[in-house]
Amino acid sequence: LIAWRRETVNAMCERIEKMHGRDWVSVVGSARKFSECMIYGRYVDDVLEGAGHFHGAEEFCRVHWNGEALSDEEFRRFVDAMASEQVAIGMQSFIGTDVARIRRLIGFDR
């Protein structure tokens, strides 16, 4: 999980618009590849110089970013390997994992 501050996001979007002379959606949307987390992080680190924010080493979300969709057994091992501070899982949408299957495996389909 990544905690974002609404006022920071708004200021970042305003800066993008000011720099490019058009709305932030068309600027970001025109990029073939981008990471919203990287854009936010760079804005906080490079523009704000970290003011009002902090970096933590904890990973509150266990994420499967790339590769193939996990089998049921691989998914169970993935969940079993979560650290005690991890309270969520994230599966990248483009790896093809069916959300209904994830819900079934973690018991949210009841």
MOPAC internal coordinates of N, CA, C and O (Angstrom, degrees):
PM7 1SCF
backbone

  N    0.0000 0     0.00 0     0.00 0    0    0    0
  C    1.4362 1     0.00 0     0.00 0    1    0    0
  C    1.5114 1   108.75 1     0.00 0    2    1    0
  O    1.2310 1   121.16 1   -41.23 1    3    2    1
  N    1.2773 1   115.40 1   138.77 1    3    2    1
  C    1.4494 1   121.48 1   178.15 1    5    3    2
  C    1.5163 1   107.41 1  -119.65 1    6    5    3
  O    1.2310 1   121.01 1   -57.42 1    7    6    5
  N    1.3098 1   115.67 1   122.58 1    7    6    5
  C    1.4656 1   120.02 1  -179.96 1    9    7    6
  C    1.5240 1   108.99 1   -89.51 1   10    9    7
  O    1.2310 1   121.34 1   -57.22 1   11   10    9
  N    1.3163 1   115.04 1   122.78 1   11   10    9
  C    1.4545 1   121.14 1   177.78 1   13   11   10
  C    1.5121 1   108.61 1  -112.69 1   14   13   11
  O    1.2310 1   120.69 1   -32.13 1   15   14   13
  N    1.3129 1   116.29 1   147.87 1   15   14   13
  C    1.4569 1   121.40 1   175.84 1   17   15   14
  C    1.5230 1   108.82 1   -98.22 1   18   17   15
  O    1.2310 1   121.39 1   -51.79 1   19   18   17
  N    1.3157 1   114.94 1   128.21 1   19   18   17
  C    1.4673 1   120.57 1  -177.46 1   21   19   18
  C    1.5291 1   111.56 1   -55.29 1   22   21   19
  O    1.2310 1   120.29 1   134.72 1   23   22   21
  N    1.3384 1   117.05 1   -45.28 1   23   22   21
  C    1.4598 1   119.71 1  -178.49 1   25   23   22
  C    1.5291 1   111.32 1   -64.52 1   26   25   23
  O    1.2310 1   120.25 1   148.78 1   27   26   25
  N    1.3243 1   117.12 1   -31.22 1   27   26   25
  C    1.4683 1   120.85 1   176.98 1   29   27   26
  C    1.5177 1   110.48 1   -70.60 1   30   29   27
  O    1.2310 1   120.44 1   136.29 1   31   30   29
  N    1.3202 1   116.77 1   -43.71 1   31   30   29
  C    1.4664 1   120.62 1   178.30 1   33   31   30
  C    1.5304 1   109.81 1   -60.79 1   34   33   31
  O    1.2310 1   120.20 1   134.23 1   35   34   33
  N    1.3193 1   117.22 1   -45.77 1   35   34   33
  C    1.4672 1   120.45 1   179.60 1   37   35   34
  C    1.5228 1   111.45 1   -61.32 1   38   37   35
  O    1.2310 1   120.37 1   136.15 1   39   38   37
  N    1.3269 1   116.90 1   -43.85 1   39   38   37
  C    1.4647 1   120.33 1   179.03 1   41   39   38
  C    1.5218 1   111.04 1   -65.06 1   42   41   39
  O    1.2310 1   120.31 1   140.89 1   43   42   41
  N    1.3270 1   117.01 1   -39.11 1   43   42   41
  C    1.4592 1   121.27 1   178.36 1   45   43   42
  C    1.5256 1   110.57 1   -62.63 1   46   45   43
  O    1.2310 1   120.46 1   134.92 1   47   46   45
  N    1.3221 1   116.72 1   -45.08 1   47   46   45
  C    1.4709 1   120.76 1   179.27 1   49   47   46
  C    1.5271 1   111.15 1   -63.37 1   50   49   47
  O    1.2310 1   120.50 1   139.04 1   51   50   49
  N    1.3216 1   116.65 1   -40.96 1   51   50   49
  C    1.4650 1   120.22 1   176.85 1   53   51   50
  C    1.5244 1   111.04 1   -61.73 1   54   53   51
  O    1.2310 1   120.17 1   138.83 1   55   54   53
  N    1.3174 1   117.27 1   -41.17 1   55   54   53
  C    1.4692 1   120.97 1   178.93 1   57   55   54
  C    1.5271 1   110.84 1   -64.53 1   58   57   55
  O    1.2310 1   120.01 1   137.02 1   59   58   57
  N    1.3293 1   117.58 1   -42.98 1   59   58   57
  C    1.4661 1   121.01 1   177.61 1   61   59   58
  C    1.5218 1   109.79 1   -58.76 1   62   61   59
  O    1.2310 1   120.37 1   134.38 1   63   62   61
  N    1.3245 1   116.90 1   -45.62 1   63   62   61
  C    1.4654 1   121.13 1   179.74 1   65   63   62
  C    1.5182 1   111.72 1   -63.09 1   66   65   63
  O    1.2310 1   120.09 1   137.65 1   67   66   65
  N    1.3175 1   117.43 1   -42.35 1   67   66   65
  C    1.4667 1   121.55 1  -179.56 1   69   67   66
  C    1.5269 1   110.63 1   -64.75 1   70   69   67
  O    1.2310 1   120.51 1   137.21 1   71   70   69
  N    1.3202 1   116.64 1   -42.79 1   71   70   69
  C    1.4662 1   121.12 1  -177.99 1   73   71   70
  C    1.5248 1   112.51 1   -68.78 1   74   73   71
  O    1.2310 1   120.24 1   147.14 1   75   74   73
  N    1.3354 1   117.15 1   -32.86 1   75   74   73
  C    1.4667 1   120.70 1  -173.27 1   77   75   74
  C    1.5271 1   114.08 1  -106.82 1   78   77   75
  O    1.2310 1   120.26 1   169.98 1   79   78   77
  N    1.3314 1   117.10 1   -10.02 1   79   78   77
  C    1.4576 1   120.25 1   178.01 1   81   79   78
  C    1.5173 1   114.64 1    69.91 1   82   81   79
  O    1.2310 1   120.27 1  -157.09 1   83   82   81
  N    1.3090 1   117.09 1    22.91 1   83   82   81
  C    1.4670 1   121.75 1   176.22 1   85   83   82
  C    1.5206 1   108.75 1  -154.44 1   86   85   83
  O    1.2310 1   120.57 1    -9.30 1   87   86   85
  N    1.3334 1   116.51 1   170.70 1   87   86   85
  C    1.4605 1   119.25 1  -174.68 1   89   87   86
  C    1.5289 1   110.94 1   -66.05 1   90   89   87
  O    1.2310 1   121.35 1   -31.44 1   91   90   89
  N    1.3343 1   115.03 1   148.56 1   91   90   89
  C    1.4598 1   121.10 1  -174.51 1   93   91   90
  C    1.5223 1   112.53 1   -61.74 1   94   93   91
  O    1.2310 1   120.08 1   148.77 1   95   94   93
  N    1.3279 1   117.45 1   -31.23 1   95   94   93
  C    1.4664 1   120.51 1  -178.63 1   97   95   94
  C    1.5331 1   110.08 1   -63.05 1   98   97   95
  O    1.2310 1   120.46 1   135.86 1   99   98   97
  N    1.3257 1   116.73 1   -44.14 1   99   98   97
  C    1.4679 1   118.69 1  -179.91 1  101   99   98
  C    1.5236 1   111.50 1   -70.40 1  102  101   99
  O    1.2310 1   119.96 1   148.41 1  103  102  101
  N    1.3239 1   117.68 1   -31.59 1  103  102  101
  C    1.4710 1   120.63 1   177.91 1  105  103  102
  C    1.5253 1   109.93 1   -67.27 1  106  105  103
  O    1.2310 1   120.57 1   126.14 1  107  106  105
  N    1.3150 1   116.52 1   -53.86 1  107  106  105
  C    1.4676 1   120.39 1  -177.59 1  109  107  106
  C    1.5285 1   110.02 1   -67.94 1  110  109  107
  O    1.2310 1   120.77 1   139.61 1  111  110  109
  N    1.3302 1   116.13 1   -40.39 1  111  110  109
  C    1.4606 1   120.39 1  -179.46 1  113  111  110
  C    1.5149 1   114.06 1   -66.07 1  114  113  111
  O    1.2310 1   120.01 1   159.34 1  115  114  113
  N    1.3291 1   117.58 1   -20.66 1  115  114  113
  C    1.4620 1   119.70 1  -179.75 1  117  115  114
  C    1.5272 1   112.12 1   -80.79 1  118  117  115
  O    1.2310 1   120.33 1   168.33 1  119  118  117
  N    1.3248 1   116.97 1   -11.67 1  119  118  117
  C    1.4644 1   120.23 1   177.75 1  121  119  118
  C    1.5232 1   109.20 1   -81.01 1  122  121  119
  O    1.2310 1   120.91 1   -48.02 1  123  122  121
  N    1.3188 1   115.87 1   131.98 1  123  122  121
  C    1.4651 1   119.67 1  -179.52 1  125  123  122
  C    1.5216 1   110.97 1   -65.09 1  126  125  123
  O    1.2310 1   120.59 1   138.65 1  127  126  125
  N    1.3069 1   116.48 1   -41.35 1  127  126  125
  C    1.4685 1   121.68 1   178.54 1  129  127  126
  C    1.5215 1   108.02 1  -131.14 1  130  129  127
  O    1.2310 1   120.63 1   -44.19 1  131  130  129
  N    1.3023 1   116.40 1   135.81 1  131  130  129
  C    1.4527 1   120.92 1   174.52 1  133  131  130
  C    1.5211 1   108.41 1  -158.11 1  134  133  131
  O    1.2310 1   121.59 1   -18.51 1  135  134  133
  N    1.2920 1   114.56 1   161.49 1  135  134  133
  C    1.4557 1   120.76 1   176.46 1  137  135  134
  C    1.5159 1   107.39 1  -125.88 1  138  137  135
  O    1.2310 1   120.80 1   -61.66 1  139  138  137
  N    1.3199 1   116.07 1   118.34 1  139  138  137
  C    1.4651 1   119.45 1   178.90 1  141  139  138
  C    1.5209 1   110.73 1   -61.90 1  142  141  139
  O    1.2310 1   120.38 1   147.16 1  143  142  141
  N    1.3238 1   116.87 1   -32.84 1  143  142  141
  C    1.4653 1   119.85 1   178.86 1  145  143  142
  C    1.5255 1   110.77 1   -68.38 1  146  145  143
  O    1.2310 1   120.17 1   140.27 1  147  146  145
  N    1.3111 1   117.28 1   -39.73 1  147  146  145
  C    1.4634 1   120.40 1   178.29 1  149  147  146
  C    1.5267 1   111.10 1   -67.54 1  150  149  147
  O    1.2310 1   120.24 1   138.43 1  151  150  149
  N    1.3340 1   117.14 1   -41.57 1  151  150  149
  C    1.4611 1   120.11 1   179.54 1  153  151  150
  C    1.5269 1   109.78 1   -61.02 1  154  153  151
  O    1.2310 1   120.31 1   132.39 1  155  154  153
  N    1.3164 1   117.01 1   -47.61 1  155  154  153
  C    1.4646 1   121.32 1   179.70 1  157  155  154
  C    1.5268 1   110.60 1   -62.56 1  158  157  155
  O    1.2310 1   120.29 1   132.35 1  159  158  157
  N    1.3122 1   117.04 1   -47.65 1  159  158  157
  C    1.4623 1   121.20 1  -179.07 1  161  159  158
  C    1.5158 1   113.07 1   -61.08 1  162  161  159
  O    1.2310 1   120.83 1   137.63 1  163  162  161
  N    1.3351 1   116.01 1   -42.37 1  163  162  161
  C    1.4746 1   119.44 1   178.17 1  165  163  162
  C    1.5140 1   110.65 1   -65.83 1  166  165  163
  O    1.2310 1   120.14 1   141.21 1  167  166  165
  N    1.3276 1   117.33 1   -38.79 1  167  166  165
  C    1.4613 1   120.14 1   178.23 1  169  167  166
  C    1.5263 1   109.98 1   -62.05 1  170  169  167
  O    1.2310 1   120.39 1   132.43 1  171  170  169
  N    1.3244 1   116.86 1   -47.57 1  171  170  169
  C    1.4687 1   120.89 1  -179.50 1  173  171  170
  C    1.5297 1   110.38 1   -63.45 1  174  173  171
  O    1.2310 1   120.14 1   132.86 1  175  174  173
  N    1.3230 1   117.33 1   -47.14 1  175  174  173
  C    1.4636 1   120.48 1  -176.01 1  177  175  174
  C    1.5253 1   112.76 1   -73.03 1  178  177  175
  O    1.2310 1   120.04 1   134.66 1  179  178  177
  N    1.3372 1   117.54 1   -45.34 1  179  178  177
  C    1.4630 1   120.91 1  -171.25 1  181  179  178
  C    1.5252 1   113.79 1   -89.45 1  182  181  179
  O    1.2310 1   120.18 1   142.17 1  183  182  181
  N    1.3136 1   117.26 1   -37.83 1  183  182  181
  C    1.4677 1   120.22 1  -177.14 1  185  183  182
  C    1.5221 1   110.47 1   -90.65 1  186  185  183
  O    1.2310 1   120.72 1   129.17 1  187  186  185
  N    1.3200 1   116.23 1   -50.83 1  187  186  185
  C    1.4662 1   120.06 1  -178.77 1  189  187  186
  C    1.5244 1   112.57 1   -83.82 1  190  189  187
  O    1.2310 1   120.81 1   170.64 1  191  190  189
  N    1.3244 1   116.06 1    -9.36 1  191  190  189
  C    1.4658 1   121.92 1  -175.87 1  193  191  190
  C    1.5280 1   111.00 1    52.18 1  194  193  191
  O    1.2310 1   121.07 1  -143.45 1  195  194  193
  N    1.3282 1   115.55 1    36.55 1  195  194  193
  C    1.4552 1   122.47 1   175.28 1  197  195  194
  C    1.5159 1   115.65 1    79.12 1  198  197  195
  O    1.2310 1   119.93 1   178.66 1  199  198  197
  N    1.3104 1   117.73 1    -1.34 1  199  198  197
  C    1.4712 1   120.52 1  -176.25 1  201  199  198
  C    1.5244 1   111.18 1   -56.00 1  202  201  199
  O    1.2310 1   120.90 1   -53.55 1  203  202  201
  N    1.3385 1   115.88 1   126.45 1  203  202  201
  C    1.4550 1   121.27 1   177.51 1  205  203  202
  C    1.5126 1   114.76 1    78.05 1  206  205  203
  O    1.2310 1   120.22 1  -172.92 1  207  206  205
  N    1.3108 1   117.18 1     7.08 1  207  206  205
  C    1.4580 1   122.13 1  -178.20 1  209  207  206
  C    1.5196 1   108.73 1  -132.40 1  210  209  207
  O    1.2310 1   120.71 1   -14.19 1  211  210  209
  N    1.3176 1   116.25 1   165.81 1  211  210  209
  C    1.4620 1   119.96 1   174.92 1  213  211  210
  C    1.5150 1   109.79 1  -147.94 1  214  213  211
  O    1.2310 1   121.73 1   -24.98 1  215  214  213
  N    1.3146 1   114.29 1   155.02 1  215  214  213
  C    1.4593 1   121.29 1   175.34 1  217  215  214
  C    1.5257 1   108.04 1   -99.83 1  218  217  215
  O    1.2310 1   120.72 1   -42.62 1  219  218  217
  N    1.2977 1   116.23 1   137.38 1  219  218  217
  C    1.4529 1   121.12 1   174.98 1  221  219  218
  C    1.5204 1   108.88 1  -124.32 1  222  221  219
  O    1.2310 1   120.58 1   -30.77 1  223  222  221
  N    1.3019 1   116.49 1   149.23 1  223  222  221
  C    1.4603 1   121.17 1  -179.25 1  225  223  222
  C    1.5282 1   112.15 1   -83.43 1  226  225  223
  O    1.2310 1   120.53 1   166.53 1  227  226  225
  N    1.3394 1   116.60 1   -13.47 1  227  226  225
  C    1.4567 1   119.36 1  -177.64 1  229  227  226
  C    1.5303 1   110.57 1   -69.41 1  230  229  227
  O    1.2310 1   121.28 1   -37.03 1  231  230  229
  N    1.2964 1   115.16 1   142.97 1  231  230  229
  C    1.4678 1   121.35 1   173.41 1  233  231  230
  C    1.5182 1   106.32 1  -113.37 1  234  233  231
  O    1.2310 1   120.67 1   -79.74 1  235  234  233
  N    1.3147 1   116.32 1   100.26 1  235  234  233
  C    1.4549 1   121.32 1  -175.43 1  237  235  234
  C    1.5280 1   112.54 1   -78.61 1  238  237  235
  O    1.2310 1   120.79 1   167.66 1  239  238  237
  N    1.3142 1   116.10 1   -12.34 1  239  238  237
  C    1.4615 1   121.06 1  -178.72 1  241  239  238
  C    1.5304 1   108.55 1  -126.19 1  242  241  239
  O    1.2310 1   120.46 1   -54.58 1  243  242  241
  N    1.3155 1   116.73 1   125.42 1  243  242  241
  C    1.4709 1   121.00 1   174.93 1  245  243  242
  C    1.5217 1   106.77 1   -86.86 1  246  245  243
  O    1.2310 1   120.99 1   -55.71 1  247  246  245
  N    1.3274 1   115.71 1   124.29 1  247  246  245
  C    1.4645 1   120.29 1  -170.05 1  249  247  246
  C    1.5224 1   111.05 1  -122.34 1  250  249  247
  O    1.2310 1   121.44 1   -40.72 1  251  250  249
  N    1.3149 1   114.84 1   139.28 1  251  250  249
  C    1.4681 1   122.86 1   171.11 1  253  251  250
  C    1.5267 1   105.83 1  -109.02 1  254  253  251
  O    1.2310 1   120.48 1   -81.00 1  255  254  253
  N    1.3374 1   116.69 1    99.00 1  255  254  253
  C    1.4727 1   121.94 1  -171.51 1  257  255  254
  C    1.5143 1   114.09 1   -84.57 1  258  257  255
  O    1.2310 1   120.12 1   139.88 1  259  258  257
  N    1.3225 1   117.38 1   -40.12 1  259  258  257
  C    1.4597 1   117.96 1  -173.43 1  261  259  258
  C    1.5135 1   110.65 1  -144.63 1  262  261  259
  O    1.2310 1   121.29 1    -4.94 1  263  262  261
  N    1.3084 1   115.13 1   175.06 1  263  262  261
  C    1.4529 1   120.51 1  -177.03 1  265  263  262
  C    1.5107 1   110.34 1    99.92 1  266  265  263
  O    1.2310 1   121.48 1    20.75 1  267  266  265
  N    1.2845 1   114.77 1  -159.25 1  267  266  265
  C    1.4597 1   121.65 1  -178.33 1  269  267  266
  C    1.5226 1   111.02 1   -89.24 1  270  269  267
  O    1.2310 1   121.04 1   -18.88 1  271  270  269
  N    1.3103 1   115.62 1   161.12 1  271  270  269
  C    1.4583 1   120.22 1   172.40 1  273  271  270
  C    1.5208 1   107.97 1   -61.80 1  274  273  271
  O    1.2310 1   120.63 1   -37.91 1  275  274  273
  N    1.3197 1   116.39 1   142.09 1  275  274  273
  C    1.4571 1   121.26 1  -178.05 1  277  275  274
  C    1.5267 1   111.00 1   -79.24 1  278  277  275
  O    1.2310 1   120.88 1   -37.23 1  279  278  277
  N    1.3144 1   115.92 1   142.77 1  279  278  277
  C    1.4649 1   120.32 1   172.35 1  281  279  278
  C    1.5263 1   107.43 1   -70.19 1  282  281  279
  O    1.2310 1   120.23 1    -9.71 1  283  282  281
  N    1.3253 1   117.16 1   170.29 1  283  282  281
  C    1.4613 1   119.84 1   178.41 1  285  283  282
  C    1.5268 1   111.02 1   -57.56 1  286  285  283
  O    1.2310 1   120.26 1   134.82 1  287  286  285
  N    1.3260 1   117.11 1   -45.18 1  287  286  285
  C    1.4659 1   120.91 1  -179.55 1  289  287  286
  C    1.5265 1   111.14 1   -66.14 1  290  289  287
  O    1.2310 1   119.87 1   137.55 1  291  290  289
  N    1.3296 1   117.86 1   -42.45 1  291  290  289
  C    1.4667 1   120.64 1   177.45 1  293  291  290
  C    1.5217 1   110.76 1   -62.52 1  294  293  291
  O    1.2310 1   120.76 1   141.46 1  295  294  293
  N    1.3199 1   116.15 1   -38.54 1  295  294  293
  C    1.4621 1   119.97 1   178.39 1  297  295  294
  C    1.5312 1   110.75 1   -64.36 1  298  297  295
  O    1.2310 1   120.34 1   136.72 1  299  298  297
  N    1.3116 1   116.95 1   -43.28 1  299  298  297
  C    1.4692 1   120.34 1   178.08 1  301  299  298
  C    1.5279 1   111.10 1   -60.77 1  302  301  299
  O    1.2310 1   120.14 1   137.70 1  303  302  301
  N    1.3359 1   117.34 1   -42.30 1  303  302  301
  C    1.4700 1   120.84 1   177.62 1  305  303  302
  C    1.5328 1   110.53 1   -65.35 1  306  305  303
  O    1.2310 1   120.39 1   142.13 1  307  306  305
  N    1.3236 1   116.86 1   -37.87 1  307  306  305
  C    1.4575 1   122.39 1   177.51 1  309  307  306
  C    1.5270 1   110.07 1   -59.34 1  310  309  307
  O    1.2310 1   120.25 1   132.80 1  311  310  309
  N    1.3174 1   117.12 1   -47.20 1  311  310  309
  C    1.4682 1   121.99 1   179.58 1  313  311  310
  C    1.5281 1   110.07 1   -67.93 1  314  313  311
  O    1.2310 1   120.11 1   137.73 1  315  314  313
  N    1.3301 1   117.39 1   -42.27 1  315  314  313
  C    1.4666 1   120.76 1  -179.73 1  317  315  314
  C    1.5311 1   112.40 1   -61.94 1  318  317  315
  O    1.2310 1   120.23 1   154.09 1  319  318  317
  N    1.3289 1   117.17 1   -25.91 1  319  318  317
  C    1.4651 1   121.63 1  -178.24 1  321  319  318
  C    1.5304 1   112.88 1   -86.15 1  322  321  319
  O    1.2310 1   119.97 1  -176.17 1  323  322  321
  N    1.3366 1   117.67 1     3.83 1  323  322  321
  C    1.4653 1   120.00 1  -179.57 1  325  323  322
  C    1.5231 1   110.41 1   -65.03 1  326  325  323
  O    1.2310 1   121.01 1   -38.70 1  327  326  325
  N    1.3329 1   115.67 1   141.30 1  327  326  325
  C    1.4633 1   121.81 1   176.23 1  329  327  326
  C    1.5225 1   109.11 1   -75.79 1  330  329  327
  O    1.2310 1   120.82 1   -18.90 1  331  330  329
  N    1.3141 1   116.05 1   161.10 1  331  330  329
  C    1.4683 1   120.29 1  -175.80 1  333  331  330
  C    1.5266 1   112.77 1   -60.55 1  334  333  331
  O    1.2310 1   119.53 1   149.22 1  335  334  333
  N    1.3362 1   118.50 1   -30.78 1  335  334  333
  C    1.4722 1   120.58 1   179.95 1  337  335  334
  C    1.5243 1   113.49 1   -82.70 1  338  337  335
  O    1.2310 1   119.91 1   171.33 1  339  338  337
  N    1.3184 1   117.78 1    -8.67 1  339  338  337
  C    1.4578 1   120.64 1  -178.54 1  341  339  338
  C    1.5216 1   110.00 1   -80.77 1  342  341  339
  O    1.2310 1   121.25 1   -56.19 1  343  342  341
  N    1.3154 1   115.22 1   123.81 1  343  342  341
  C    1.4613 1   121.48 1  -174.77 1  345  343  342
  C    1.5213 1   112.92 1  -117.13 1  346  345  343
  O    1.2310 1   120.50 1  -176.99 1  347  346  345
  N    1.3264 1   116.65 1     3.01 1  347  346  345
  C    1.4636 1   120.22 1  -177.56 1  349  347  346
  C    1.5234 1   109.51 1  -151.91 1  350  349  347
  O    1.2310 1   121.79 1   -18.58 1  351  350  349
  N    1.3189 1   114.18 1   161.42 1  351  350  349
  C    1.4679 1   120.30 1   172.78 1  353  351  350
  C    1.5188 1   107.65 1  -122.44 1  354  353  351
  O    1.2310 1   121.46 1   -28.75 1  355  354  353
  N    1.3061 1   114.82 1   151.25 1  355  354  353
  C    1.4601 1   120.93 1   175.92 1  357  355  354
  C    1.5090 1   109.21 1  -131.99 1  358  357  355
  O    1.2310 1   120.83 1   -50.35 1  359  358  357
  N    1.3132 1   116.03 1   129.65 1  359  358  357
  C    1.4636 1   121.56 1   176.48 1  361  359  358
  C    1.5192 1   107.27 1  -118.86 1  362  361  359
  O    1.2310 1   120.66 1   -59.34 1  363  362  361
  N    1.3083 1   116.34 1   120.66 1  363  362  361
  C    1.4604 1   120.40 1  -179.89 1  365  363  362
  C    1.5232 1   109.50 1   -59.51 1  366  365  363
  O    1.2310 1   121.00 1   -45.02 1  367  366  365
  N    1.3100 1   115.69 1   134.98 1  367  366  365
  C    1.4640 1   120.66 1  -173.34 1  369  367  366
  C    1.5251 1   113.25 1   -64.88 1  370  369  367
  O    1.2310 1   119.54 1   147.93 1  371  370  369
  N    1.3276 1   118.48 1   -32.07 1  371  370  369
  C    1.4629 1   119.47 1  -174.08 1  373  371  370
  C    1.5269 1   114.37 1   -80.76 1  374  373  371
  O    1.2310 1   119.17 1   179.09 1  375  374  373
  N    1.3386 1   119.19 1    -0.91 1  375  374  373
  C    1.4648 1   119.05 1   177.56 1  377  375  374
  C    1.5270 1   112.12 1   -85.31 1  378  377  375
  O    1.2310 1   120.43 1   170.85 1  379  378  377
  N    1.3275 1   116.78 1    -9.15 1  379  378  377
  C    1.4551 1   120.18 1   172.26 1  381  379  378
  C    1.5197 1   116.00 1    87.44 1  382  381  379
  O    1.2310 1   119.89 1  -157.63 1  383  382  381
  N    1.3015 1   117.81 1    22.37 1  383  382  381
  C    1.4622 1   119.89 1   177.11 1  385  383  382
  C    1.5228 1   109.21 1   -80.12 1  386  385  383
  O    1.2310 1   120.74 1   -53.15 1  387  386  385
  N    1.3168 1   116.20 1   126.85 1  387  386  385
  C    1.4544 1   121.95 1  -179.17 1  389  387  386
  C    1.5270 1   110.43 1   -72.88 1  390  389  387
  O    1.2310 1   120.19 1   -55.75 1  391  390  389
  N    1.3181 1   117.25 1   124.25 1  391  390  389
  C    1.4705 1   121.89 1  -178.16 1  393  391  390
  C    1.5233 1   110.95 1   -61.27 1  394  393  391
  O    1.2310 1   119.77 1   142.01 1  395  394  393
  N    1.3108 1   118.05 1   -37.99 1  395  394  393
  C    1.4680 1   120.60 1   179.46 1  397  395  394
  C    1.5287 1   110.70 1   -62.35 1  398  397  395
  O    1.2310 1   120.27 1   142.56 1  399  398  397
  N    1.3293 1   117.08 1   -37.44 1  399  398  397
  C    1.4622 1   120.64 1   178.69 1  401  399  398
  C    1.5330 1   110.20 1   -67.57 1  402  401  399
  O    1.2310 1   120.19 1   138.97 1  403  402  401
  N    1.3248 1   117.24 1   -41.03 1  403  402  401
  C    1.4685 1   120.62 1   177.19 1  405  403  402
  C    1.5212 1   109.73 1   -61.08 1  406  405  403
  O    1.2310 1   120.43 1   133.58 1  407  406  405
  N    1.3210 1   116.79 1   -46.42 1  407  406  405
  C    1.4671 1   120.54 1   179.14 1  409  407  406
  C    1.5322 1   110.79 1   -58.90 1  410  409  407
  O    1.2310 1   120.57 1   138.58 1  411  410  409
  N    1.3275 1   116.52 1   -41.42 1  411  410  409
  C    1.4637 1   120.39 1   179.10 1  413  411  410
  C    1.5207 1   110.59 1   -64.68 1  414  413  411
  O    1.2310 1   119.99 1   136.50 1  415  414  413
  N    1.3198 1   117.62 1   -43.50 1  415  414  413
  C    1.4564 1   121.42 1  -176.74 1  417  415  414
  C    1.5338 1   113.05 1   -68.15 1  418  417  415
  O    1.2310 1   120.02 1   149.76 1  419  418  417
  N    1.3082 1   117.56 1   -30.24 1  419  418  417
  C    1.4648 1   119.30 1  -179.86 1  421  419  418
  C    1.5265 1   112.04 1   -98.80 1  422  421  419
  O    1.2310 1   120.71 1  -177.86 1  423  422  421
  N    1.3295 1   116.25 1     2.14 1  423  422  421
  C    1.4617 1   120.29 1   174.14 1  425  423  422
  C    1.5169 1   115.31 1    84.53 1  426  425  423
  O    1.2310 1   119.72 1  -160.51 1  427  426  425
  N    1.3348 1   118.14 1    19.49 1  427  426  425
  C    1.4672 1   120.51 1   178.93 1  429  427  426
  C    1.5284 1   113.17 1   -89.80 1  430  429  427
  O    1.2310 1   120.06 1  -176.96 1  431  430  429
  N    1.3172 1   117.48 1     3.04 1  431  430  429
  C    1.4641 1   120.10 1  -177.55 1  433  431  430
  C    1.5194 1   111.77 1   -93.98 1  434  433  431
  O    1.2310 1   119.96 1  -171.52 1  435  434  433
  N    1.3159 1   117.68 1     8.48 1  435  434  433
  C    1.4648 1   121.38 1  -176.36 1  437  435  434
  C    1.4991 1   112.26 1   -77.83 1  438  437  435
  O    1.2310 1   120.10 1   180.00 1  439  438  437

